[in-house]
Amino acid sequence: MEEMKALEELEELLETRQYTKVRQYLEELNDADIAGLMEQLQEEDMFRVFRFLPKDLAADVFSYLDVDNQQKIITSLSEKEAANIINNLMADDAADLMEEMPASVVKRLLANANSETRRDINHLLRYPEDSAGSIMTVEYVDLKDNLTVAQAIERIRKVGLDSETINICYVLDAQRKLLGTVALRYLLLSDDEEIIGDIMHENVIAINTLMDQEEVAKQFKKYDFTTMPVVDNENRLVGIITVDDIVDIMEEEATEDMEKMAAIMPSDKPYMKTSVFETYKKRIPWLLLLMVSATFTGAIIHTFENALSVYTALTFFIPMLMDTGGNAGGQASVTIIRGLSLGEITYKNVPRVLLKEIGVALLCGVTLSIANFGKLLVFDKVGVMIALVVCITLLMAVLMAMIVGCLLPIGAKRLGFDPAVMASPFITTIVDALSLLVYFQVATHMLGL
């Protein structure tokens, strides 16, 4: 409600050309709130508002805009204005922008950026995509271990404004190897003459530049840090990662897993920014694969066509058996995939996980079979033998579904695939075929077909 009111007020100021008030109004808002308002304006008004922002504030607001609007704004600016934005962005934000921009625009921006910014951006761009090196920032406070507390605080005053954070400072030797860390609060509470090497924390947990961003997020969650140092293979400090980057990564990874679990090719664009044809291309490969794999189900039904012609009542329960098995497999797979992604389940846990799922499957299967047996006799008015065939199949279908839903994601992880790929649609197709095979085999033996 407040956001709508703020938007209406800003639009009114723009419409009445009260540009001085626009500037004053914006300076009272939070950077992220300004970006949110700008993205709701017409494109022309968004450009105008951005030009009203002071240079330092403009760079901060720019970092909160989505990539599409960043590209529109940066290409609408003069070379000097664009260079000012790039120079004032944190290096990791600038590198992220460069990765999304056309090569011709990147070349122009880098040419106009100052040498230090250009060096930092190029440094980040050389790391593999989705690695710790690609998401880190190179703006941090580094100290020498022989400095006094007073000298350290003086250095923080000089370089702190250009750093991502000053809460944690990193102590390096002459070869830039990471010796330890010291928190700003300890500096403020220590005597001026104390030596950094004596008060620093030496047992530092660091991240390698090539670590996958998903694993980086797990490290932040495990240790409950807000900042972590990034080192190369020789333990030299090359950057830091802050928790605000991790929040974005967690959202990105969760979205990717959800898309894979729904049998959709992952997309790096928001839904509203994706065209119909792009969405089609992301969905159709899996739909084609699942459609082809589902032909096995039809082939099984065709094989037992004669049995169905004798006991036509068997046909009525095929959807229920397939759906229940698919749902049970889906429940198991989602639980296991989540456990794998959080590190709660490892390969050594497979026997325990399997036994647990079998136990759950038996309890669920028996409960469903008993409830279904009563329904078949009372409401569906079928014979006892057919009811037994359906209920035995139901029990076995749930058991098989949970075992498949449990083992497939773990197997995929072991082979180096994303376990989210082995989610509901894929597992449902397998379980459908197995359920039908069991159904007709049980019917054949119990009904003498």
Secondary structure, DSSP 8 states (H G I E B T S, - for coil): -HHHHHHHHHHHHHHTT-HHHHHHHHHTS-HHHHHHHHTTS-HHHHHHHHHHS-HHHHHHHHTTS-HHHHHHHHHHS-HHHHHHHHHHS-HHHHHHHHHHS-HHHHHHHHHHS-HHHHHHHHHHHTS-TTBHHHH-BS---EEETT-BHHHHHHHHHHHGGGSS-SSEEEEE-TT-BEEEEEEHHHHHHS-TT-BHHHHSB-----EETTSBHHHHHHHHHHHT-SEEEEE-TT-BEEEEEEHHHHHHHHHHHHHHHHHHHTT----SS-GGGS-HHHHHHHHHHHHHHHHHHTHHHHHHHHHTHHHHHH-THHHHTHHHHHHHHHHHHHHHHHHHHHHHHTTS--GGGHHHHHHHHHHHHHHHHHHHHHHHHHHHHHTS---HHHHHHHHHHHHHHHHHHHHHHHHHHHHHHHTTS-GGGGSHHHHHHHHHHHHHHHHHHHHHHHHT-
